[in-house]
């Protein structure tokens, strides 16, 4: 996910959490609207499915949800290992904790759901069927680009995660698995950032 936040050298200001959440929700609402207008309005295709043949085949919500849940947990474990055992991973976690600020668990979960649904609908549901897996993943990484050297690994990680989510979309043929995986990753990692690295990042 990506939202504007506080500079790491500055303590979060009062009310910054509510502003962050509000801006994030507006941004994701606009992204959802653009995705729906693009694929459903312009191309007359069901945005939920990867292709018309996938739509005709249908989907298994429980199976696809389980696939997404498992995939999301794998990404969470890998990112946690990277954070715990590499210098770059820890430095990135501190930077992200400062960027996001102390938003609290309810707001973190709200943003996780909004970002997972909107970003997957846009990049996988609308973009990927038109531009392909690789280009959609690169553009997804670009959304997570911040012009700061310490945050460049976040962009790379987002690109790899986007490729993974795109493979889930093509494999299952629908958005259930990638949306679930994306929400799990953000829903677990956002609160963990605040709890484990908030003080080190200078958050109150």
Helices and strands as residue ranges (DSSP letters): H 16-36, I 37-42, H 52-57, H 61-85, H 87-100, H 105-119, I 120-128, H 129-131, H 133-143, G 149-151, H 152-172, H 176-197
